Amino acid sequence: MKTLKFSTLLIALASVFTFSSCLDSGNDDYGNRFRSYVTITGGSGFGYTFHDDVGCTLKPTAASIQAVLPGLATSNVKRAFVAFELVNDETTTQLLPGKTYDINLVQDYYANIPLPTYGTIRRNPNPATAEADTLISKNNGQINYVNENIWAINGYVNAEMTIVYDGKTSPKMNLYYNPNDVDATNNTLTLNVYFNSNEEYSYTQAQSVFSFDLPEEVYNEFQADSINLVLKANLGSHDLIGSPGLTEVGRCKLATKDLFQPVAY
């Protein structure tokens, strides 16, 4: 089954810092300077919109985009961790969900970094192809740590993870789910981490927040306004026959509307 390769550049950038998975867009030691995880829509022609993970909408000025993220227009970055200040507002210290703010991106040593972003695959349940399914047979990459405080909004589920890979070989990562991972009775969606380092021996460690597309095709399976999202990963455990075992590493609430990514406007 086809999987997506890492962008070596994004891994290099995103693994420079250890991110916190705390979704706090409140003030910090810099007064009204904020740091936030955002989903990016729009473009240089019509302007960008940053959809903050706390639920507000940010409209960055074109000048600050050019000054702080000059390569954004020619990149395929969908998610980022950015630093900004409110335009003509030095008193607001807490951003409110549902509100829209005009912002200036600002230079920041710990921010303005793209996040590694990957897709989610619906696994083929056909038993005849199960043994050849690389999502199972090659899910053998070393994941050392997953922060249990995962979160999901704006079409993405996010998890802070520490992985080990070979700096010379592009590993592969995805989420995947089986049909029985969609539990409408209990309003629960389970997603599984696929990680293949593509190397027998890997020594390079990277820690980052990783973002994955949520499977919007399961939206009609659920009747509730919110569901439970469970993330499983192989942290080195094995089942009774020696195959890598998936264990729960985090869970969160997900508004069903957030299975969809925001539209550009």
Kinemage of the C-alpha trace (Angstrom):
@kinemage 1
@onewidth
@group {chain A} dominant
@subgroup {mainchain}
@vectorlist {calphas} color= white
{ca met a 1} P 0.000 0.000 0.000
{ca lys a 2} L 1.365 3.392 -0.921
{ca thr a 3} L 2.687 5.606 1.847
{ca leu a 4} L 4.071 9.116 1.964
{ca lys a 5} L 7.734 9.959 2.422
{ca phe a 6} L 9.101 12.382 4.957
{ca ser a 7} L 10.264 15.737 3.717
{ca thr a 8} L 13.858 15.733 4.911
{ca leu a 9} L 13.855 19.535 5.059
{ca leu a 10} L 10.761 19.685 7.244
{ca ile a 11} L 12.131 17.058 9.606
{ca ala a 12} L 15.385 18.975 9.902
{ca leu a 13} L 13.560 22.200 10.701
{ca ala a 14} L 10.885 20.792 12.931
{ca ser a 15} L 13.234 18.638 14.999
{ca val a 16} L 15.465 21.542 16.014
{ca phe a 17} L 13.201 22.302 18.934
{ca thr a 18} L 11.186 20.299 21.408
{ca phe a 19} L 7.606 21.485 21.086
{ca ser a 20} L 5.081 21.629 23.879
{ca ser a 21} L 1.675 20.181 23.038
{ca cys a 22} L -0.073 22.625 25.357
{ca leu a 23} L -2.650 24.559 23.375
{ca asp a 24} L -2.203 27.879 25.132
{ca ser a 25} L -2.318 31.035 23.062
{ca gly a 26} L -2.184 33.249 26.117
{ca asn a 27} L 0.411 35.882 26.844
{ca asp a 28} L 3.965 34.976 27.757
{ca asp a 29} L 7.047 36.873 28.891
{ca tyr a 30} L 6.846 39.097 25.822
{ca gly a 31} L 3.621 40.915 26.695
{ca asn a 32} L 1.225 40.524 23.808
{ca arg a 33} L 3.408 38.163 21.791
{ca phe a 34} L 1.752 34.826 21.101
{ca arg a 35} L 2.952 31.447 19.875
{ca ser a 36} L 0.461 29.082 18.266
{ca tyr a 37} L 0.018 25.978 16.159
{ca val a 38} L -1.918 26.896 13.031
{ca thr a 39} L -3.408 25.400 9.887
{ca ile a 40} L -2.655 27.546 6.833
{ca thr a 41} L -5.097 28.291 4.010
{ca gly a 42} L -5.120 30.859 1.225
{ca gly a 43} L -2.161 32.142 -0.710
{ca ser a 44} L -0.079 35.140 -1.602
{ca gly a 45} L -2.570 36.341 -4.213
{ca phe a 46} L -5.630 36.501 -1.962
{ca gly a 47} L -3.951 36.594 1.425
{ca tyr a 48} L -3.330 33.892 4.001
{ca thr a 49} L -5.553 32.762 6.837
{ca phe a 50} L -4.094 30.990 9.843
{ca his a 51} L -6.571 28.827 11.747
{ca asp a 52} L -5.322 28.706 15.330
{ca asp a 53} L -5.604 25.421 17.223
{ca val a 54} L -7.452 27.158 20.067
{ca gly a 55} L -10.272 27.990 17.649
{ca cys a 56} L -9.661 31.564 16.565
{ca thr a 57} L -8.809 32.916 13.115
{ca leu a 58} L -5.637 34.871 12.398
{ca lys a 59} L -5.141 37.178 9.408
{ca pro a 60} L -1.414 37.864 8.953
{ca thr a 61} L -0.333 40.986 7.118
{ca ala a 62} L 1.366 40.472 3.755
{ca ala a 63} L 4.386 42.449 4.934
{ca ser a 64} L 4.950 40.209 7.949
{ca ile a 65} L 4.562 37.069 5.820
{ca gln a 66} L 7.243 38.380 3.504
{ca ala a 67} L 9.528 39.343 6.386
{ca val a 68} L 9.168 36.207 8.515
{ca leu a 69} L 8.022 33.420 6.137
{ca pro a 70} L 9.226 34.582 2.700
{ca gly a 71} L 9.240 31.040 1.290
{ca leu a 72} L 5.641 30.247 2.216
{ca ala a 73} L 4.222 30.991 -1.238
{ca thr a 74} L 6.483 28.458 -2.942
{ca ser a 75} L 6.168 25.767 -0.283
{ca asn a 76} L 3.539 23.152 0.465
{ca val a 77} L 3.403 23.905 4.174
{ca lys a 78} L -0.016 23.188 5.679
{ca arg a 79} L 0.777 23.366 9.379
{ca ala a 80} L 3.202 25.547 11.346
{ca phe a 81} L 4.138 26.820 14.785
{ca val a 82} L 4.241 30.614 14.534
{ca ala a 83} L 4.898 33.684 16.672
{ca phe a 84} L 2.912 36.880 16.251
{ca glu a 85} L 1.597 40.091 17.747
{ca leu a 86} L -1.830 41.644 17.306
{ca val a 87} L -2.013 44.621 14.960
{ca asn a 88} L -2.478 47.885 16.886
{ca asp a 89} L -3.314 46.032 20.095
{ca glu a 90} L -0.946 45.923 23.047
{ca thr a 91} L -3.516 45.118 25.740
{ca thr a 92} L -5.047 41.767 24.725
{ca thr a 93} L -3.382 38.884 26.539
{ca gln a 94} L -5.796 36.046 25.795
{ca leu a 95} L -7.146 35.035 22.388
{ca leu a 96} L -10.763 33.882 22.290
{ca pro a 97} L -12.159 30.990 20.211
{ca gly a 98} L -14.408 32.143 17.401
{ca lys a 99} L -12.777 35.565 17.134
{ca thr a 100} L -10.756 36.907 14.199
{ca tyr a 101} L -7.529 38.839 14.786
{ca asp a 102} L -5.264 40.801 12.461
{ca ile a 103} L -1.686 39.847 13.239
{ca asn a 104} L 1.915 40.601 12.396
{ca leu a 105} L 4.219 37.598 12.367
{ca val a 106} L 7.382 38.305 14.367
{ca gln a 107} L 10.839 36.784 14.426
{ca asp a 108} L 11.160 34.245 17.227
{ca tyr a 109} L 13.911 31.768 18.018
{ca tyr a 110} L 11.438 29.043 19.008
{ca ala a 111} L 8.767 29.517 16.350
{ca asn a 112} L 7.951 30.095 12.664
{ca ile a 113} L 8.676 26.453 11.927
{ca pro a 114} L 6.753 24.134 9.569
{ca leu a 115} L 5.329 20.943 11.066
{ca pro a 116} L 5.783 17.547 9.402
{ca thr a 117} L 2.349 16.749 7.928
{ca tyr a 118} L 1.151 13.398 6.564
{ca gly a 119} L -1.971 11.584 5.470
{ca thr a 120} L -4.299 8.937 6.873
{ca ile a 121} L -5.077 5.771 4.897
{ca arg a 122} L -8.113 3.511 5.035
{ca arg a 123} L -6.656 0.009 5.097
{ca asn a 124} L -7.964 -2.562 2.633
{ca pro a 125} L -9.720 -5.236 4.725
{ca asn a 126} L -9.371 -7.905 2.012
{ca pro a 127} L -7.717 -10.929 3.707
{ca ala a 128} L -6.026 -11.900 0.448
{ca thr a 129} L -3.940 -8.725 0.496
{ca ala a 130} L -3.369 -8.481 4.251
{ca glu a 131} L -0.026 -10.279 4.283
{ca ala a 132} L 1.361 -7.994 1.592
{ca asp a 133} L 0.088 -4.844 3.266
{ca thr a 134} L 3.136 -2.711 4.062
{ca leu a 135} L 1.162 -0.815 6.719
{ca ile a 136} L 1.421 -4.017 8.745
{ca ser a 137} L 4.556 -5.768 7.497
{ca lys a 138} L 6.829 -2.710 7.513
{ca asn a 139} L 5.483 -0.861 10.548
{ca asn a 140} L 8.782 -1.418 12.335
{ca gly a 141} L 10.313 2.023 12.802
{ca gln a 142} L 11.518 2.998 16.252
{ca ile a 143} L 9.184 5.393 18.076
{ca asn a 144} L 10.664 6.156 21.470
{ca tyr a 145} L 7.969 8.412 22.872
{ca val a 146} L 4.500 9.791 22.201
{ca asn a 147} L 3.106 12.557 24.388
{ca glu a 148} L -0.318 11.350 25.524
{ca asn a 149} L -1.738 14.886 25.225
{ca ile a 150} L -2.730 14.618 21.585
{ca trp a 151} L -5.230 17.067 20.086
{ca ala a 152} L -7.351 17.334 16.952
{ca ile a 153} L -8.890 20.345 15.227
{ca asn a 154} L -9.245 21.844 11.745
{ca gly a 155} L -8.891 18.519 9.959
{ca tyr a 156} L -5.687 17.386 11.697
{ca val a 157} L -4.712 15.228 14.634
{ca asn a 158} L -1.441 16.233 16.284
{ca ala a 159} L 0.989 14.322 18.446
{ca glu a 160} L 4.400 15.099 19.855
{ca met a 161} L 6.661 12.136 19.121
{ca thr a 162} L 10.287 11.153 19.342
{ca ile a 163} L 11.423 8.940 16.469
{ca val a 164} L 14.717 7.376 15.419
{ca tyr a 165} L 15.719 7.335 11.747
{ca asp a 166} L 18.761 7.322 9.488
{ca gly a 167} L 19.682 10.835 8.411
{ca lys a 168} L 20.645 9.562 4.942
{ca thr a 169} L 17.443 7.630 4.201
{ca ser a 170} L 13.915 9.008 3.964
{ca pro a 171} L 11.631 7.156 6.361
{ca lys a 172} L 7.878 6.922 5.798
{ca met a 173} L 5.010 7.813 8.085
{ca asn a 174} L 1.217 7.764 7.943
{ca leu a 175} L -1.791 7.043 10.062
{ca tyr a 176} L -4.104 4.240 9.018
{ca tyr a 177} L -7.358 2.709 10.172
{ca asn a 178} L -9.275 -0.497 9.616
{ca pro a 179} L -13.051 -0.666 9.142
{ca asn a 180} L -13.493 -1.902 12.724
{ca asp a 181} L -11.576 1.163 13.985
{ca val a 182} L -14.684 3.210 13.199
{ca asp a 183} L -16.870 2.420 16.226
{ca ala a 184} L -20.097 4.349 15.717
{ca thr a 185} L -21.808 2.642 18.661
{ca asn a 186} L -19.286 4.058 21.122
{ca asn a 187} L -18.550 7.231 19.111
{ca thr a 188} L -14.892 6.295 18.859
{ca leu a 189} L -12.415 6.535 15.991
{ca thr a 190} L -9.076 4.755 16.357
{ca leu a 191} L -6.100 5.747 14.209
{ca asn a 192} L -2.822 3.832 14.071
{ca val a 193} L 0.672 5.181 13.461
{ca tyr a 194} L 2.623 3.668 10.582
{ca phe a 195} L 6.363 4.369 10.752
{ca asn a 196} L 8.995 2.714 8.593
{ca ser a 197} L 12.554 3.983 9.015
{ca asn a 198} L 13.664 2.202 5.796
{ca glu a 199} L 16.859 1.192 7.580
{ca glu a 200} L 17.857 -1.776 9.719
{ca tyr a 201} L 19.951 0.463 11.942
{ca ser a 202} L 18.955 4.050 12.677
{ca tyr a 203} L 20.716 6.447 15.006
{ca thr a 204} L 19.326 9.934 14.354
{ca gln a 205} L 16.719 11.045 16.868
{ca ala a 206} L 14.124 13.706 16.123
{ca gln a 207} L 11.428 15.138 18.367
{ca ser a 208} L 8.572 17.127 16.894
{ca val a 209} L 4.853 17.641 16.760
{ca phe a 210} L 3.584 15.607 13.807
{ca ser a 211} L 0.267 16.455 12.118
{ca phe a 212} L -1.902 13.992 10.198
{ca asp a 213} L -4.929 14.551 7.974
{ca leu a 214} L -8.113 13.309 9.596
{ca pro a 215} L -10.249 10.921 7.488
{ca glu a 216} L -13.221 13.104 6.566
{ca glu a 217} L -14.838 10.133 4.809
{ca val a 218} L -15.929 8.728 8.206
{ca tyr a 219} L -17.999 11.826 9.036
{ca asn a 220} L -21.347 10.220 8.178
{ca glu a 221} L -20.572 7.212 10.366
{ca phe a 222} L -21.118 9.252 13.521
{ca gln a 223} L -24.310 10.910 14.737
{ca ala a 224} L -22.866 12.806 17.723
{ca asp a 225} L -21.408 16.327 17.632
{ca ser a 226} L -18.161 15.026 19.124
{ca ile a 227} L -16.362 11.700 19.171
{ca asn a 228} L -13.488 10.045 21.005
{ca leu a 229} L -10.268 9.914 19.007
{ca val a 230} L -7.783 7.218 20.031
{ca leu a 231} L -4.199 7.076 18.748
{ca lys a 232} L -2.239 3.824 18.769
{ca ala a 233} L 1.432 3.257 17.976
{ca asn a 234} L 4.115 0.604 18.170
{ca leu a 235} L 6.493 1.571 20.969
{ca gly a 236} L 8.557 -1.590 20.693
{ca ser a 237} L 6.069 -4.048 22.161
{ca his a 238} L 5.260 -7.328 20.372
{ca asp a 239} L 2.340 -9.694 20.378
{ca leu a 240} L 2.518 -13.439 21.118
{ca ile a 241} L 3.738 -14.317 17.629
{ca gly a 242} L 6.454 -11.709 17.560
{ca ser a 243} L 4.751 -9.071 15.445
{ca pro a 244} L 4.915 -5.417 16.470
{ca gly a 245} L 2.030 -4.549 18.758
{ca leu a 246} L -0.049 -1.369 18.719
{ca thr a 247} L -0.847 0.173 22.074
{ca glu a 248} L -2.896 3.235 22.938
{ca val a 249} L -0.623 6.265 23.305
{ca gly a 250} L -3.174 9.075 23.527
{ca arg a 251} L -6.799 10.069 23.185
{ca cys a 252} L -8.801 13.264 22.916
{ca lys a 253} L -12.240 14.625 22.082
{ca leu a 254} L -12.850 15.626 18.476
{ca ala a 255} L -15.724 17.762 17.213
{ca thr a 256} L -17.050 15.829 14.218
{ca lys a 257} L -17.040 19.034 12.156
{ca asp a 258} L -13.273 19.161 12.677
{ca leu a 259} L -12.833 16.038 10.587
{ca phe a 260} L -12.840 18.580 7.753
{ca gln a 261} L -10.035 21.011 7.047
{ca pro a 262} L -10.947 24.698 6.911
{ca val a 263} L -11.620 26.239 3.523
{ca ala a 264} L -9.585 29.166 2.251
{ca tyr a 265} L -11.206 32.570 2.650
